[in-house]
Amino acid sequence: MKNRRNSLLSRLAVVATIVIVAMSTIAATRSNKGEIARNLDIFNALYKELQTNYVDSIDAEKSINIAIAAMLNDIDPYTEYYGASDQEDLAMMTSGEYAGIGSMIVEMPGKGVFISEPYEGSPAPEAGLTPGDLIVKIDNDSLTGWHSSQVSEKLKGQPGTKLQVTVKRPYVTDSIKTFDITRRKIQLPAVPYYGVLKDNIGYIYLTSFTDKAASEVKDALVELKKNPNVKSIVLDLRGNRGGLLEAAVKIVGLFVPKNTEVLRTRGKGLLNEKVYKTTSAPVDTEIPLAVLIDGGSASSSEITAGALQDLDRAVIMGARSYGKGLVQTTRPLPYDGMLKVTIAKYYIPSGRLIQAIDYSHRNPDGSVARIPDSLTNVFTTIHGREVRDGGGITPDVKIDYGEVNRLTYNIVSDNWAFNYATKYAAEHPEIAAAEDFVITDSIFNDFKSFIDPDKFNYDKVCESMLAALKSTAEIEGYMNDSTKAEFAVLEGLLKHNLSHDLDNNREDIEGILAGEIVKRYYYQKGQVIETLKRDVTIDSAEVILNDKARYNAILSPATKKNS
């Protein structure tokens, strides 16, 4: 046991040492080799003393991983250490592949871990698992008290291996069901949906920049162009957190001439600049193109949108993107560890860096802030339009998505819509096609009845503000009989009524409900189709893409008028 513990300590010390040395290459301007060696000696000595003398036992692997995470967190959020057990997560981010049953799961506090979204064509739905199933046992292991990470690890495994999953299915008579499942290699599509919208717009929904993303986008684009009605293309990058830089370059290359510069990366030193150009013949350099982004669009999404904007090849629509202009690569570490480390910053064709946060300059408390707009710099696109650096990609056409109120937020976050969809699917074996499904008065009223007012909590802003005002009036001596009467009237007028609030937010709630319900029958593709029915950005894109003069005007530099 002692030898095993010493071996673990030695292994973890090596991992920590390698990580620290690797990170020292980034911080070379702050630390010399002597300082690095001295601090490594201090760290090793401190840990040995703790392990030898601390009154309670110390979990070596846990404590070392905490130390590594704290050190890397002080640099930037994208430099991360992956132990041997985490390699599958890292591989999935780059390839979209993993081995398991093919389903997302969700943990509901105090209730357990549920099947939330089986992937179409995967072992989970083929075996019979459905969203809303509470996982109670895997093989012979009861899952009482398990967290989602533990359940996920148990569901994954080598392709071809078998497992038995027992679930409790709500809203059915025989609620306990057991399924025999064979794990398979799961390939998540980078393009889960493409199709024709508004009769003449080719739409491509890209969710990640994996090693197969460019080929999937190309296949979708080629297929859409076969339709003679398609006169323009929408590439939807909303919520796309990015992925492989090379995939972004290839996707840009579908729309611009071969050998076009897409970006440059600059690492430490003048010799560490690399230029990325398109290397293949494009599919179409002329078709009107709109790229959709939002605050969830980051990294490779921003390379794609930013490059197409700088090259005046596409109209960018939506909300300002996240602002990640840093490049990572992986470095192997001992004992099957892996370091994902930031090695460079990237600059798109206009020369701008869109990184929104400077992690090298922290506040005294260690926090970092976005670069204020007043400190950003102006650059120009290929046609001379002004664009700015240092804060993500600002759309050419901004879309106001409005604020999410607490009522609709809680319908999602507290799983009211999810649980109602589970009930609805149990009672309705089939529904209309995703394109035709609607939330009827009957469905909406049934959902209202499904909500328990005593368990539904949301911020009642008017009531809270009125209570605060009433308290202040009492403190400052304004609470007399007349004032109390006025407050009583206001309290009556501003008293929240859940049924009224649900009716008042019906349009937003319908979208949430429809998406959850349709997903039960038609998977992710169906949910996308449902969402697009009420998409204000798509409506705006239709107007612009079908108006050639307006489209061209957006991509032209602003002209100065004579005074």
Helices and strands as residue ranges (DSSP letters): H 2-26, H 33-53, H 60-73, E 80-82, G 84-86, H 87-95, E 97-100, E 103-108, E 112-118, H 123-127, E 134-138, E 141-142, H 148-155, E 162-168, E 176-182, E 184-187, E 193-197, E 201-205, H 213-225, E 232-236, H 245-252, E 261-266, E 273-277, E 289-293, H 300-310, E 315-318, E 326-333, E 337-347, G 373-375, E 378-380, E 386-388, E 397-398, H 406-413, H 416-427, H 441-450, H 461-475, H 481-493, H 498-504, H 506-532, H 536-545, H 548-554
